[in-house]
Amino acid sequence: MRIDVLTIFPNMFDAVLGESIVKRAKEKRVVEINIIDLRLFSKDKHKKVDDKPFGGGPGMVMNAEPFFEAVNYIRKKTKDRRLKTRTILLTPKGKKFDQALALKLSKYEHMALLCGHYEGIDERVAEGLADDEISIGDFILTGGELPAMVIIDSVVRLLPGALGDENSSKDESFVVGAVSDRPLLEYPHYTRPADYNGMKVPDVLLSGDHEKIKEWRKKEALKVTKKKRPDLLVKTSLTETKGFRK
Ligand SMILES: C[S@@+](CC[C@H](N)C(=O)[O-])C[C@H]1O[C@@H](n2cnc3c(N)ncnc32)[C@H](O)[C@@H]1O
């Protein structure tokens, strides 16, 4: 997969994309990530990319032109490869990001992520460029950089070859996996020691009986979901989530 990010703060990405799974995925060429400084596409002599809002009001609004210029540049760069692509605007007004959406995006060959700042971006960018508008939750961040990193991290770990063990992403909270046939929260994990200050690991996990362990995990996943996220039991449509796995 190729990912292009448009931002006025390219340095923000160094730490997150330079560590752990995303770093390894880049090294293994599972993903190519280009962080592009939006100011390079400003025609203003001071490289300004924002202006006062029409109609008045507080703050500044990011200009449409640098985004259009930059996305055209990316489209030219990727045209020869004819990649299956999505241009995604990060905005609190977008569709709420979740694991099903991460899985859907992981099937694309290219994503361009557009990060806003200040009061937001001129609406013509949403109208004229974005295939998707995505929010990472009902709260306001300073800019689209953290949401872009959240999306990159969750999508990259789903790409074939990104994780040390492919099964890690097939049996997790919110996915239909080997243990659970619907998207629940994951069952509890334990590791050594079997007895820590009197807090013991459930006997079944030490039994070596894989069928019994699977049954226990299924029950625990249901139990923890009922307790912590009962909304998942009502909300999730099995067919819809399975569709994303095809
Ligand atoms: C301060 S916010 C603008 C908020 C905007 N005035 C509003 O009320 O909806 C600046 C930028 O941060 C990004 N952003 C902030 N919160 C976000 C969220 N929850 N999800 C995705 N992007 C977000 C967007 O790119 C947005 O353009």
The ligand as an SDF file (V2000), in Angstrom:
LIG
                    3D

 27 29  0  0  0  0  0  0  0  0999 V2000
   -9.5560   22.4500   15.6210 C   0  0  0  0  0  0  0  0  0  0  0  0
  -10.0480   21.2900   14.4140 S   0  0  0  0  0  0  0  0  0  0  0  0
  -11.3970   22.1350   13.6460 C   0  0  0  0  0  0  0  0  0  0  0  0
  -12.7220   21.8390   14.2790 C   0  0  0  0  0  0  0  0  0  0  0  0
  -13.8910   22.5150   13.5720 C   0  0  0  0  0  0  0  0  0  0  0  0
  -13.8700   23.9260   13.7830 N   0  0  0  0  0  0  0  0  0  0  0  0
  -15.2080   21.9280   14.0820 C   0  0  0  0  0  0  0  0  0  0  0  0
  -15.7740   22.4920   15.0110 O   0  0  0  0  0  0  0  0  0  0  0  0
  -15.6390   20.8800   13.5710 O   0  0  0  0  0  0  0  0  0  0  0  0
   -8.7750   21.3780   13.2220 C   0  0  0  0  0  0  0  0  0  0  0  0
   -8.5770   20.1290   12.4070 C   0  0  0  0  0  0  0  0  0  0  0  0
   -8.2500   19.0550   13.2410 O   0  0  0  0  0  0  0  0  0  0  0  0
   -8.6930   17.8380   12.6750 C   0  0  0  0  0  0  0  0  0  0  0  0
   -9.5350   17.1490   13.6840 N   0  0  0  0  0  0  0  0  0  0  0  0
   -9.8690   17.6200   14.8960 C   0  0  0  0  0  0  0  0  0  0  0  0
  -10.6030   16.7440   15.5810 N   0  0  0  0  0  0  0  0  0  0  0  0
  -10.7410   15.6600   14.7930 C   0  0  0  0  0  0  0  0  0  0  0  0
  -11.3920   14.4130   14.9320 C   0  0  0  0  0  0  0  0  0  0  0  0
  -12.0830   14.1050   16.0190 N   0  0  0  0  0  0  0  0  0  0  0  0
  -11.2980   13.5190   13.9120 N   0  0  0  0  0  0  0  0  0  0  0  0
  -10.6250   13.8260   12.7820 C   0  0  0  0  0  0  0  0  0  0  0  0
   -9.9970   15.0120   12.5780 N   0  0  0  0  0  0  0  0  0  0  0  0
  -10.0470   15.9150   13.5610 C   0  0  0  0  0  0  0  0  0  0  0  0
   -9.4260   18.1810   11.3880 C   0  0  0  0  0  0  0  0  0  0  0  0
   -8.5410   17.9780   10.3000 O   0  0  0  0  0  0  0  0  0  0  0  0
   -9.7360   19.6510   11.5740 C   0  0  0  0  0  0  0  0  0  0  0  0
   -9.8190   20.3410   10.3500 O   0  0  0  0  0  0  0  0  0  0  0  0
  1  2  1  0
  2  3  1  0
  2 10  1  0
  3  4  1  0
  4  5  1  0
  5  6  1  0
  5  7  1  0
  7  8  2  0
  7  9  1  0
 10 11  1  0
 11 12  1  0
 11 26  1  0
 12 13  1  0
 13 14  1  0
 13 24  1  0
 14 15  1  0
 14 23  1  0
 15 16  2  0
 16 17  1  0
 17 18  1  0
 17 23  2  0
 18 19  1  0
 18 20  2  0
 20 21  1  0
 21 22  2  0
 22 23  1  0
 24 25  1  0
 24 26  1  0
 26 27  1  0
M  CHG  2   2   1   9  -1
M  END
$$$$
